[in-house]
Amino acid sequence: MHKFEKISTVKLLLFICLLFVFACSAPEISKRSAEYGDYQPSNHQRIWDTKAFYIWSDFQTLQTTMSSQDTLAIYTAVQKLKATTDTLLVQNTDTDSLTQTIWIGGLSNLSNELEALLQEKEMTEINTQFQMCTLNLLNFLGSIGYQKTNIYIFQIQLNEKDIFWVNNVKTSKNPFNNKDRNIYTATHLLQAP
């Protein structure tokens, strides 16, 4: 082999290795994005935005209450959010397939997670179940193409565990720890393409 061919072969192998590294790391990015639900702007309906805003507002109240670590206040906020969710479920009279699968299905899932949250007694389990409620809310809002307010997603690592929360502003304090005075910047935007 000539010197030129050896150099070209080495460059080709290096290029293939780089492609392999980038290809292997790409699914992690899409996996992390999919973790919070896919945003479907094609499903957007203005009436859904208006109704979903009530859920979003009650959810923000619940999330703020989480930092108090007061289980009675948390249960009260969960019951209010569940009542709002259940009311929107029974008020629905549309029979089209999009409403049946996306709106009703999403509200039902959120209602079930809220019911499970009401069953928890210890703050550790309450926090874990609240994370599940947050995931369900994000999946629901993403699936209906929610546009009324921006939904920012925050993610930090705490004690070797990823925790996340949502807000309608780009910076926020950790709602799970009222002693943490840091201001965090959102890592994702639900409505991002």
C-alpha positions in Angstrom: 0.0 0.0 0.0 1.3 3.5 -0.8 1.6 6.2 1.8 -1.3 8.1 0.2 -3.6 5.1 0.3 -2.8 4.5 4.0 -3.7 8.1 4.9 -6.9 7.9 2.9 -7.8 4.6 4.6 -7.2 6.1 8.0 -9.2 9.2 7.2 -12.1 7.0 5.9 -12.0 4.9 9.0 -12.0 8.0 11.2 -14.9 9.4 9.3 -16.9 6.1 9.7 -16.1 6.1 13.4 -17.4 9.6 13.8 -20.6 8.7 11.9 -21.1 5.7 14.2 -20.6 7.9 17.3 -23.2 10.5 16.1 -25.6 7.8 15.0 -25.5 6.1 18.4 -26.0 9.3 20.3 -29.0 10.5 18.2 -31.7 8.2 19.7 -30.9 9.7 23.2 -32.0 13.1 22.0 -35.2 11.9 20.5 -35.8 9.6 23.5 -35.5 12.5 25.9 -37.9 14.7 23.8 -40.4 11.9 23.5 -40.2 11.4 27.3 -42.3 14.6 27.7 -44.7 13.8 24.9 -44.8 14.8 21.3 -46.3 18.1 20.4 -49.0 17.8 17.8 -49.9 21.3 16.4 -52.2 19.7 13.8 -54.6 18.6 16.6 -55.0 22.2 17.9 -58.5 23.4 18.5 -59.1 26.8 20.1 -61.9 25.4 22.3 -59.6 22.8 23.7 -57.0 25.5 24.5 -59.7 27.4 26.5 -60.8 24.3 28.4 -57.2 23.0 29.0 -56.2 26.3 30.4 -58.4 25.6 33.5 -56.5 22.3 34.0 -53.1 24.1 33.5 -54.1 26.8 36.0 -55.1 24.2 38.6 -52.0 22.2 37.9 -49.8 25.3 38.5 -51.5 25.8 41.9 -50.9 22.1 42.8 -47.2 22.4 41.8 -46.8 25.5 43.9 -48.4 23.7 46.8 -45.9 20.8 46.5 -43.1 22.9 47.9 -45.0 23.4 51.2 -44.7 19.6 51.9 -48.1 20.0 53.6 -50.1 16.9 52.6 -53.5 18.4 53.5 -52.9 21.4 51.2 -51.6 19.1 48.5 -54.6 16.8 48.7 -56.9 19.8 48.5 -55.1 21.1 45.4 -55.2 17.6 43.8 -59.0 17.3 44.5 -59.6 20.7 42.9 -57.6 19.7 39.8 -59.3 16.3 39.7 -62.7 17.9 39.9 -61.8 20.3 37.0 -60.6 17.3 35.0 -63.6 15.2 35.7 -66.0 18.1 35.0 -64.4 18.6 31.6 -64.8 14.9 30.9 -68.5 14.8 31.6 -69.2 18.1 29.9 -67.9 16.7 26.6 -70.6 15.9 24.1 -68.5 15.6 20.9 -68.5 12.2 19.3 -65.8 12.6 16.6 -62.9 10.2 16.8 -60.3 12.9 17.4 -62.2 14.1 20.5 -62.8 10.5 21.7 -59.2 9.4 21.4 -57.2 12.5 22.2 -59.3 14.7 24.5 -61.2 12.1 26.4 -58.4 9.7 26.5 -55.9 12.3 27.8 -58.3 13.6 30.4 -59.1 10.1 31.6 -55.4 9.2 32.0 -54.7 12.5 33.9 -57.7 11.8 36.2 -56.5 8.3 36.9 -53.0 9.6 37.8 -54.5 12.2 40.1 -56.6 9.5 41.8 -53.4 7.5 42.4 -51.8 10.7 43.8 -54.6 11.0 46.3 -53.9 7.4 47.6 -50.2 8.2 48.5 -49.4 9.0 52.1 -45.6 9.7 52.3 -44.1 12.8 50.7 -41.5 10.7 48.8 -44.3 8.7 47.1 -46.4 11.9 46.6 -43.5 13.5 44.8 -43.0 10.5 42.6 -46.6 10.2 41.7 -46.7 14.0 41.0 -44.0 13.4 38.5 -46.3 10.8 36.8 -49.1 13.4 36.8 -46.8 15.9 35.2 -45.9 13.4 32.5 -49.5 12.8 31.8 -50.3 16.5 31.7 -47.4 17.1 29.2 -48.6 14.2 27.0 -52.1 15.5 27.1 -51.2 19.1 26.3 -48.8 18.0 23.6 -51.4 15.7 22.0 -54.0 18.4 21.8 -51.5 21.0 20.4 -52.0 23.3 23.3 -51.0 26.9 22.4 -52.7 29.3 24.9 -49.5 29.6 27.0 -45.9 28.3 26.5 -45.2 25.2 28.6 -41.5 25.2 29.8 -40.1 22.0 31.1 -37.3 22.1 33.8 -35.1 19.1 34.5 -32.4 18.8 37.2 -30.6 16.0 38.8 -31.1 15.6 42.6 -29.6 12.7 44.5 -28.8 10.8 41.3 -32.4 11.1 40.2 -33.8 13.3 37.4 -36.7 15.4 38.6 -38.6 17.8 36.4 -41.4 20.3 36.6 -43.3 22.7 34.3 -44.0 26.4 34.3 -45.3 29.1 31.9 -42.1 31.2 32.3 -38.6 30.3 31.2 -37.0 30.5 34.7 -38.2 28.9 37.9 -37.3 27.8 41.4 -37.5 24.1 42.3 -41.1 23.5 43.5 -40.1 20.3 45.4 -37.5 22.0 47.7 -38.4 25.3 49.2 -34.9 25.6 50.7 -33.3 25.5 47.2 -33.1 29.2 46.3 -31.5 28.6 42.8 -33.3 29.9 39.8 -33.3 27.3 37.0 -33.7 27.9 33.3 -36.0 25.6 31.3 -34.4 22.7 29.4 -37.3 22.2 27.0 -40.3 23.9 25.5 -43.3 21.7 24.9 -44.4 23.6 21.8 -40.9 23.4 20.2 -40.8 21.7 16.9 
